[in-house]
Amino acid sequence: MSKKNAFYAQSGGVTAVINASACGVIETARKHGDEIGTVYAGRNGIIGALTEDLIDTSAESDADIAALKSTPSGGFGSCRFKLKSLEDNRREYERLIEVFKAHDIGYFFYNGGGDSADTCYKVSQLSEKMGFPVQAIHVPKTVDNDLPITDNCPGFGSVAKYIAVSTLEASFDVRSMAATSTKIFVIEVMGRHAGWIAAAGALIEDYGIPVLTLFPEVEFDQEKFLAAVDTKVKEHGYCTIVVSEGCHWPDGTFLAEQGTRDSFGHAQLGGAAPVVANMIKDALGYKFHWAVADYLQRAARHLSSESDVEQAYALGQAAVEKALEGKNSIMPTVVRESSNPYKWSIGEAPLSEVANVEKMMPMDFISDDGYGITDKCKEYLYPLIKGEAYPEYDDNGMPKYVTLKLQGVPKKLDKFEL
Amino acid sequence: MSKKNAFYAQSGGVTAVINASACGVIETARKHGDEIGTVYAGRNGIIGALTEDLIDTSAESDADIAALKSTPSGGFGSCRFKLKSLEDNRREYERLIEVFKAHDIGYFFYNGGGDSADTCYKVSQLSEKMGFPVQAIHVPKTVDNDLPITDNCPGFGSVAKYIAVSTLEASFDVRSMAATSTKIFVIEVMGRHAGWIAAAGALIEDYGIPVLTLFPEVEFDQEKFLAAVDTKVKEHGYCTIVVSEGCHWPDGTFLAEQGTRDSFGHAQLGGAAPVVANMIKDALGYKFHWAVADYLQRAARHLSSESDVEQAYALGQAAVEKALEGKNSIMPTVVRESSNPYKWSIGEAPLSEVANVEKMMPMDFISDDGYGITDKCKEYLYPLIKGEAYPEYDDNGMPKYVTLKLQGVPKKLDKFEL
């Protein structure tokens, strides 16, 4: 059996731990140098494959590859680029396989969410038909936690930890000030379609904080919400509100779109947090502060969960090991063995069952009043935020995050128009 | 010499390390139990003294007091309540001294910013005149870093570290995505009057990030700024912008006030970050993300700088030690002995020179173009963000922050109307 090269690419929104998966893929491939040749990476994701803009990862030192495990963001660049369906744009898939053929690539490791699982699946099918079979393995990644079969998705646990801890800290702050000043703190979190990240904010109820959470899964009811806020403030003196960016009115309009206009009349200037904060001020008169965490939350490698970092690495490692076992068209998964004590192992799912399937948050994770989470949800979440996996810091007090050399590979094919 | 009790109160906006100063005060007082009786704390700051709502800190265990060192916020409650001038409201100062007299309090430790230094100074003067001399020591605290004489103020170093690290992380994220998606990341930071915190964001220039910083000290010039952004994006593919909440137009109007209105016509809904982000989008068409860190930044004990935590504790400790040496009407200060290696010691300043003096950021800390910081500024900042002083975490993956018992002390005086 001739030694084949491998291709690795990062897809979609990056996370605090997608580079840990990259580290798992590359370190494991290096250990199997007798079976895998060079690992090429796509510069800026799959676009790098389409345009034959490959990065030679063998030019990176072992130390720099190891440092990826504690560096947030996509070290090779990522992209928001969804390949069309095979019927609509067969040439893109064929181009991928031509590039793989030109560079003798027999392994395709694609690190992303639902869309990239679908791409991975199609590459596997088409390459077979085109007579240049490529083993396509999908490495899961998404802060949205919406991939099926796997218990959870790398990236989510770290965002969840960051939001739970940060919201607790800010709530302690408000609690200190509430007697004479701020009584309401609103934090807006990611999750346009699902309330996974918002649910992490709701955990602070266990730490004595009066908190109301606004999920995308629950239609916003202004009157009921304001009454709930007032009750909390009257009882505790203050209240924290976690609002998902996907929180919406019964007609589907996002709260963030609630008529906010700048001086030029442009809509959607603000987020959901200021809308909620001002709504409370108008109705109840309470002084507020609000925060929008945005990229801070998904990039916060300084507070990643140890579970998340270890799983991200293990899934990258498993992708290579499974490829070497001859597996194809699969995604390694996290299997939860038990919650308390937390035990997990690596399983696998066929891409045919992963592609185009979105896992929603179970409705029995949301409390009856719609503003909190159930014990079942807490049992699911805590293991995912367990442990701290701190990066190293330099003498200045800044984290040692690596920037790779990203040395290009000479092109062999004609230019391709995207 | 008869043993006197002590009174401690937290004032103004709280920080990630004001409780470390409280810990320093109480632990040191406990070590000197032969000279200091009970340490009473004001519930919700100085209001607790005026209303005779005192907390008996001797009811808190040694372990809980020790845990204050790694708990953000004000453990005893703080308040935004500025005493009027002696001429305008002498009864408030007299009331303070009556309360101190009723509870045999001979030491007044007041932990806050410029206003509380002034209050502390007046209590010292008036108590002498009223025949019940109280030793008044001010313990510095402010994320605004604007107290005079001391090299820096506890609370600032931790915010600076949080902003520098978080902005670096989000910038790595944007760098990954810039080829096909977000090219502009805007983060809004605290500092209405001075650019100290914004300057910390500018440090990431040293870590390879194209960054432009908007200081309150520099009048906003839209045309020049947009040209600078465009240059950065054309050269690097992306650009990070750190905007101080105090950034303003030449007429003094804050950027945050720039005509933003909700559907009811209310102004000031958003912050400066969305205004800057939309301005760039309108003029240059670049896709953006923005974040407003708000309380997350000043409460982020999970990423406090070790320098900051140690100094906050040492200043609380020094306050008690200096009181026992017979000092009065002073503030212990941080004295910088050298920047590299960083060495500091504790000094002291007379409150007459602290009260009502605001230290501004030196103009030679801002680069010539107005969008960055000088080497002199970096030499000042790095030692303050040096080292990590992590809190402990529980088995759930959440930090072990303490909530005190806050047991009240029986009242001895008539009610006082604020």
Interface residues (C-beta under 8 A of the other chain):
Chain A: Q10 G13 V14 A16 N44 G45 I47 T71 P72 S73 G74 G75 G77 S78 C79 R80 F81 K161 A164 V165 S166 L168 E169 A170 F172 D173 V174 R175 S176 M177 A179 T180 S181 F185 I187 L203 D206 Y207 G208 Q258 G259 T260 R261 D262 S263 F264 H266 L269 G270 G271 A273 P274 V275 N278 D282 H289 W290 A291 V292 A293 D294 Y295 L296 R298 A299 A300 R301 H302 L303 S305 S307 Y382 I385 K386 G387 E388 Y390 Y393 D395 N396 G397 M398 P399 Y401 T403
Chain B: Q10 G13 V14 A16 N44 G45 I47 T71 P72 S73 G74 G75 G77 S78 C79 R80 F81 K161 A164 V165 S166 L168 E169 A170 F172 D173 V174 R175 S176 M177 A179 T180 S181 F185 I187 L203 D206 Y207 G208 Q258 G259 T260 R261 D262 S263 F264 H266 L269 G270 G271 A273 P274 V275 N278 D282 H289 W290 A291 V292 A293 D294 Y295 L296 R298 A299 A300 R301 H302 L303 S305 S307 Y382 I385 K386 G387 E388 Y390 Y393 D395 N396 G397 M398 P399 Y401 T403
